[in-house]
Amino acid sequence: MPDAEVIPFPVTPMRRLENAMQNLVKAQEEQRRAVQAFQDSVSQLRTQATLLRESVRDFDEELRQLGQEARRAHAAALTLEHTAGRL
C-alpha cells in the first residue's frame, strides 16, 4: 500500500483536486508499468512454449527414427534366427 500523505486542513478544494490528480497520474504510471511487465511475461511464456513445442517435435522425430531402427534390428534378428535354424 502506498504511503499515506497527510493533508493539512483547511485545504482548498482546488488543492485537494490537484493532489487527487497527481495521485491518479502516479497510479496510471504504475498500472502502465504493471501492464508492460505482464505483456513481457506473456511474450516470454510464448517464446518458451514455442521452444518446448520444437523440443517435443524433435523428441518425437527421434523416437520415430528409433522405432524404425528397432524394427529393422528385429527383422535382422529374425532373419539371423531363421538362418541359424536351417544350419
Buried (B, 14 or more C-beta within 10 A) or exposed (E): EEEEEEEEEEEEEEEEEEEEEEEEEEEEEEEEEEEEEEEEEEEEEEEEEEEEEEEEEEEEEEEEEEEEEEEEEEEEEEEEEEEEEEE
